[in-house]
Amino acid sequence: MKLLEYADVIRSKNAGIHYVTVDIMFHDAAKYDALTETGALSAEVFADTYDLPEDEVRFFEYDAGLALKVTIPRRTTAGSPGDSDVFGAQQHVPALDIDVPVDAETDDSSG
């Protein structure tokens, strides 16, 4: 299954002018736990996805917020000539296709 199909929210935004943060969030603790227990997402996976050295990727699991956060360097400084995404709002797109080894689960609280 693709991350796009599994996570509830995947977004990106600037983390200063030189970095972008990708947030991956869940409404359901069971879905979040199922994914994090696989170890399928890591700095190494995002380094491969974004064609970066692993030591340039910061990867965090934020259990209290049912979220994963990945911070990567921008290829172009925000707002500089050649920057096509000044807010970093489209930089999450490569992460959408990451394969995750989990089954689709639904959040029973969503109604």
MIBAPA-272565 format. One record per atom (N, C-alpha, C): residue in one letter; chain; atom name; z negated, y, x negated. Coordinates in steps of 0.1 Angstrom, whole numbers, always signed. Each point is the difference from the previous one (the first is absolute). Example, Ala and Ser with C-alpha at 12.3 -4.5 7.8 and 13.67 -1.06 7.14 Angstrom:
<sites>
r, c, a, up, north, east
A, A, N, -78, -57, -132
A, A, CA, +0, +12, +9
A, A, C, +0, +12, -9
S, A, N, +7, +11, +4
S, A, CA, +0, +11, -9
S, A, C, -8, +11, +8
</sites>
This chain:
<sites>
r, c, a, up, north, east
M, A, N, +0, -12, -8
M, A, CA, +0, +12, +8
M, A, C, +0, +12, -9
K, A, N, +7, +11, +4
K, A, CA, +0, +12, -7
K, A, C, -12, +9, +3
L, A, N, -5, +8, -9
L, A, CA, -11, +8, +2
L, A, C, +2, +9, +12
L, A, N, +12, +5, +2
L, A, CA, +3, +9, +11
L, A, C, -3, -7, +13
E, A, N, +1, -13, +1
E, A, CA, -2, -7, +13
E, A, C, -15, -3, +1
Y, A, N, -8, +1, -10
Y, A, CA, -14, -5, +0
Y, A, C, -10, +12, +1
A, A, N, +2, +10, -8
A, A, CA, -9, +12, +0
A, A, C, +2, +8, +12
D, A, N, -11, +7, +4
D, A, CA, +1, +9, +11
D, A, C, +5, +14, -4
V, A, N, -3, +5, -11
V, A, CA, +5, +13, -5
V, A, C, +3, -2, -15
I, A, N, +12, +5, -4
I, A, CA, +4, +1, -14
I, A, C, +6, +14, -1
R, A, N, -6, +8, -9
R, A, CA, +5, +13, -2
R, A, C, -2, +5, -14
S, A, N, +7, +10, -4
S, A, CA, -2, +6, -13
S, A, C, -1, +15, +1
K, A, N, -6, +5, -11
K, A, CA, -2, +15, +0
K, A, C, -3, +4, -15
N, A, N, +2, +12, -3
N, A, CA, -4, +5, -13
N, A, C, -14, -2, -3
A, A, N, -3, -3, -13
A, A, CA, -13, +0, -5
A, A, C, +0, +10, -12
G, A, N, +2, +12, +3
G, A, CA, +3, +10, -11
G, A, C, +15, +1, -2
I, A, N, +5, +7, -9
I, A, CA, +14, +2, -2
I, A, C, +6, -11, -9
H, A, N, -8, -8, -6
H, A, CA, +6, -10, -9
H, A, C, -2, -14, +5
Y, A, N, -7, -2, +11
Y, A, CA, -3, -14, +5
Y, A, C, +2, +0, +15
V, A, N, +3, -13, +5
V, A, CA, +1, -3, +14
V, A, C, -10, -11, +3
T, A, N, -6, +1, +12
T, A, CA, -9, -11, +5
T, A, C, +7, -7, +11
V, A, N, +0, -13, +0
V, A, CA, +4, -8, +11
V, A, C, -12, -6, +7
D, A, N, -2, +3, +13
D, A, CA, -11, -6, +8
D, A, C, +5, -11, +8
I, A, N, -8, -11, +1
I, A, CA, +3, -11, +8
I, A, C, -12, -3, +8
M, A, N, +1, +2, +13
M, A, CA, -12, +0, +9
M, A, C, +1, -10, +11
F, A, N, -12, -5, +5
F, A, CA, -1, -10, +10
F, A, C, -10, +5, +11
H, A, N, +3, -4, +12
H, A, CA, -10, +2, +11
H, A, C, -10, -11, +1
D, A, N, +4, -12, -5
D, A, CA, -7, -12, +2
D, A, C, -5, -6, -13
A, A, N, -14, -1, -1
A, A, CA, -6, -5, -12
A, A, C, +6, -14, -4
A, A, N, +2, -9, +10
A, A, CA, +5, -13, -3
A, A, C, +14, +0, -7
K, A, N, +9, +9, +4
K, A, CA, +13, +1, -6
K, A, C, -2, +6, -14
Y, A, N, -8, +10, -2
Y, A, CA, -3, +5, -13
Y, A, C, -5, -10, -10
D, A, N, -11, -7, +5
D, A, CA, -6, -11, -8
D, A, C, +10, -11, -3
A, A, N, +8, -4, +9
A, A, CA, +10, -11, -2
A, A, C, +9, +4, -11
L, A, N, +4, +13, +0
L, A, CA, +10, +4, -11
L, A, C, -7, +2, -13
T, A, N, -12, +6, -1
T, A, CA, -6, +2, -13
T, A, C, -5, -13, -6
E, A, N, -3, -10, +8
E, A, CA, -5, -13, -5
E, A, C, +12, -7, -7
T, A, N, +12, +3, +4
T, A, CA, +12, -7, -7
T, A, C, +2, +5, -14
G, A, N, -4, +13, -3
G, A, CA, +2, +6, -12
G, A, C, +15, +3, -2
A, A, N, +8, +0, +11
A, A, CA, +14, +2, -1
A, A, C, +4, +15, -4
L, A, N, -9, +9, +2
L, A, CA, +3, +14, -3
L, A, C, -9, +4, -12
S, A, N, +6, +6, -10
S, A, CA, -7, +3, -12
S, A, C, +7, +11, -8
A, A, N, -6, +5, -10
A, A, CA, +7, +10, -8
A, A, C, +13, -6, -6
E, A, N, +0, -13, -4
E, A, CA, +12, -7, -5
E, A, C, +11, +0, +10
V, A, N, -3, -3, +13
V, A, CA, +10, -1, +10
V, A, C, +6, +14, +2
F, A, N, -8, +10, +1
F, A, CA, +6, +14, +2
F, A, C, +7, +5, -13
A, A, N, -4, -4, -11
A, A, CA, +7, +3, -12
A, A, C, +14, -6, +0
D, A, N, +1, -12, +4
D, A, CA, +13, -7, +1
D, A, C, +8, +7, +11
T, A, N, -6, +3, +11
T, A, CA, +7, +6, +12
T, A, C, +6, +14, -4
Y, A, N, -8, +8, -7
Y, A, CA, +5, +13, -3
Y, A, C, +5, +2, -15
D, A, N, +2, -12, -6
D, A, CA, +6, +0, -14
D, A, C, -8, +9, -9
L, A, N, -13, -2, -1
L, A, CA, -9, +7, -8
L, A, C, -8, -9, -9
P, A, N, -5, +5, -11
P, A, CA, -10, -8, -8
P, A, C, -13, -2, +8
E, A, N, -6, -12, +0
E, A, CA, -11, -2, +8
E, A, C, -12, +9, -3
D, A, N, -1, +5, -13
D, A, CA, -11, +9, -3
D, A, C, +1, +14, +6
E, A, N, +12, +3, +6
E, A, CA, +2, +13, +7
E, A, C, -3, -1, +15
V, A, N, -4, -12, +5
V, A, CA, -3, -2, +14
V, A, C, -15, -2, +2
R, A, N, -5, +8, +9
R, A, CA, -14, -1, +4
R, A, C, -1, -6, +14
F, A, N, -7, -11, +1
F, A, CA, +0, -8, +12
F, A, C, -15, -1, +5
F, A, N, -3, +3, +12
F, A, CA, -13, +0, +5
F, A, C, -1, -8, +14
E, A, N, -10, -8, +2
E, A, CA, -3, -5, +13
E, A, C, -12, +7, +5
Y, A, N, +1, +6, +12
Y, A, CA, -10, +8, +6
Y, A, C, -5, -7, +13
D, A, N, -9, -10, -2
D, A, CA, -4, -9, +11
D, A, C, -6, +8, +12
A, A, N, -8, +10, -3
A, A, CA, -6, +8, +11
A, A, C, +10, +6, +9
G, A, N, +12, +4, -6
G, A, CA, +10, +6, +8
G, A, C, +12, -9, +4
L, A, N, -2, -13, -3
L, A, CA, +11, -10, +3
L, A, C, +13, +5, -6
A, A, N, +0, +4, -12
A, A, CA, +12, +7, -6
A, A, C, +1, -4, -15
L, A, N, +13, +0, -4
L, A, CA, +4, -1, -14
L, A, C, +6, +13, -4
K, A, N, -2, +4, -12
K, A, CA, +5, +13, -5
K, A, C, +6, -3, -14
V, A, N, +13, +5, -1
V, A, CA, +7, -2, -13
V, A, C, +5, +14, -4
T, A, N, -4, +3, -13
T, A, CA, +5, +13, -5
T, A, C, +9, -2, -12
I, A, N, +12, +6, +1
I, A, CA, +10, -2, -10
I, A, C, +5, +14, -4
P, A, N, +6, +1, -12
P, A, CA, +6, +12, -5
P, A, C, +12, +3, +8
R, A, N, +2, +13, +3
R, A, CA, +13, +4, +6
R, A, C, +11, +0, -11
R, A, N, +12, -3, +4
R, A, CA, +11, +0, -10
R, A, C, +4, +15, -3
T, A, N, -2, +9, +9
T, A, CA, +3, +14, -2
T, A, C, -12, +8, +5
T, A, N, -4, +10, -7
T, A, CA, -11, +9, +4
T, A, C, +3, +6, +14
A, A, N, -10, -1, +9
A, A, CA, +2, +6, +13
A, A, C, +5, +14, +0
G, A, N, +11, +3, +7
G, A, CA, +5, +13, +1
G, A, C, +9, +4, -11
S, A, N, +2, -8, -10
S, A, CA, +9, +4, -12
S, A, C, +14, -3, +4
P, A, N, +10, +6, -8
P, A, CA, +14, -3, +3
P, A, C, +2, -15, +0
G, A, N, +8, -5, +10
G, A, CA, +3, -14, +1
G, A, C, -10, -8, +8
D, A, N, -11, +6, +4
D, A, CA, -10, -7, +9
D, A, C, +6, +0, +14
S, A, N, +2, -12, +5
S, A, CA, +5, -2, +13
S, A, C, -10, -3, +11
D, A, N, -13, +0, -4
D, A, CA, -11, -4, +9
D, A, C, -12, +8, -4
V, A, N, +0, +13, +2
V, A, CA, -11, +9, -5
V, A, C, -14, -4, +4
F, A, N, -1, -6, +12
F, A, CA, -14, -4, +5
F, A, C, -3, -15, -4
G, A, N, +9, -7, -6
G, A, CA, -2, -14, -3
G, A, C, -1, -9, +12
A, A, N, +5, +5, +12
A, A, CA, -2, -7, +12
A, A, C, +9, -12, +3
Q, A, N, +10, -2, -9
Q, A, CA, +9, -12, +1
Q, A, C, -1, -10, -11
Q, A, N, -10, +2, -8
Q, A, CA, -1, -9, -12
Q, A, C, -6, -13, +3
H, A, N, -5, -2, +12
H, A, CA, -5, -13, +4
H, A, C, +10, -11, +3
V, A, N, +13, +5, +2
V, A, CA, +11, -9, +5
V, A, C, +1, -13, -9
P, A, N, +0, +1, -13
P, A, CA, +2, -13, -7
P, A, C, -12, -10, +3
A, A, N, -11, +5, +3
A, A, CA, -12, -9, +3
A, A, C, +2, -8, +13
L, A, N, +9, +5, +9
L, A, CA, +1, -6, +13
L, A, C, +6, -14, -1
D, A, N, +7, -3, -10
D, A, CA, +7, -13, -2
D, A, C, -8, -10, -8
I, A, N, -12, +3, -4
I, A, CA, -8, -9, -8
I, A, C, -4, -12, +9
D, A, N, +2, -12, -6
D, A, CA, -3, -12, +8
D, A, C, -15, -2, -1
V, A, N, -6, -3, +11
V, A, CA, -14, -4, +1
V, A, C, -2, -14, +6
P, A, N, -8, -8, -6
P, A, CA, -1, -14, +5
P, A, C, -11, -2, +11
V, A, N, +2, +7, +11
V, A, CA, -9, +0, +11
V, A, C, +7, -2, +13
D, A, N, -7, -5, +10
D, A, CA, +6, -2, +13
D, A, C, -2, +13, +8
A, A, N, +9, +3, +9
A, A, CA, -2, +12, +9
A, A, C, -11, -3, +9
E, A, N, -10, +9, +0
E, A, CA, -11, -1, +9
E, A, C, +0, +13, +8
T, A, N, -5, -1, +12
T, A, CA, -1, +12, +9
T, A, C, -14, +5, +0
D, A, N, -2, +13, +2
D, A, CA, -13, +6, +2
D, A, C, -4, -1, +14
D, A, N, -9, -9, +4
D, A, CA, -4, -2, +13
D, A, C, -6, +12, +7
S, A, N, -5, +10, -8
S, A, CA, -6, +12, +6
S, A, C, +10, +10, +4
S, A, N, +13, -2, -3
S, A, CA, +10, +10, +3
S, A, C, +4, +1, +15
G, A, N, -4, -10, +7
G, A, CA, +1, +1, +14
G, A, C, +12, -7, +6
</sites>
